[in-house]
């Protein structure tokens, strides 16, 4: 409701690539003989609202324009069950 319910922790491409290689190379971590479920993410956690704020900051820097206030549209969490 306030943009802070759902959160994620983004991961860099390099860290993701390293994790994939580790899982492919280690038989105990791949889907044929091990546990194929990974819990992976970066060091920081951001709410959806915080991500929107970061995107607004980045857009203003790239465009060289004053920062605009982002518009947040609340979406019921149940809708994600339908989408995913």
Secondary structure, 3 states (H helix, E strand, C coil): CCCCCCEECCCCHHHHHHHHHHHHHCHHHCCCCCCCCCCCCCCCCEEHHHHHHHHHHHHHHHHCCCCCCCCCCCCCHHHHHHHC
